[in-house]
């Protein structure tokens, strides 16, 4: 099935359950799906249609989660961009992917002057949480507010979901096509292995452009759990999020976990809600497992 089927399931099974919590915004699954349908309407108005590439360069937020569902709802393909790359690398990926729409948040907008001159396919730039979009860009909230909700695109289960670029450590980054079926199968594996359910509160602590985080993203949605977000990882911000949102699960790398457990703030933080911390990317030092 497509990932949109998982979104509809979340709405049906946990309509009034909390879907997202971020910066004072708190939405139920019913509200989240309505937002996605309206966001997709805004993308259609920008010309997004069957397999139009829509890229994003942004830190973690509920708007990033909106993007992961609104783009396929409109019929397009996602192209998440690594926020740690330099402008020439990002330009190469954008041109290689054929991205026609680029969504950028305020934190990453400083890169736009370096990106614009080299872009060959991008024709529209959309800015998240920027008050002044500029002459060649539009503000996300203004186009979403002006849009009408649209019906979701009809997507076969084996259709491509997006292009995810490799890190380029042994050469240039390469775009890997992932299908809806592959994403959904991985989500179901995560549910079976980790035990996500509608009581799950998942913290996006690792970057949302990375597949390590998205492996859990779609599983949590399938179960109608709750997504909370740390924009740019910081141990204090992570601890505050864990305590205030009663986080149950997250995916981090050992370095992040080390920063959390060695933070002076941990002694005064209630982390009793945590059930599972998943990790990868490096071996876990034995000292951290004790």
PyMOL commands that set and color helices and strands:
alter all, ss='L'
color gray80, all
select helices_A, chain A and resi 3-13+29-45+62-74+87-97+106-116+140-146+180-194+211-223+235-245+254-261+264-268+286-289
alter helices_A, ss='H'
color red, helices_A
select strands_A, chain A and resi 18-22+25-28+53-57+77-80+101-105+124-128+137-139+160-165+175-179+201-204+226-229+249-252+276-279
alter strands_A, ss='S'
color yellow, strands_A
deselect
rebuild
show_as cartoon
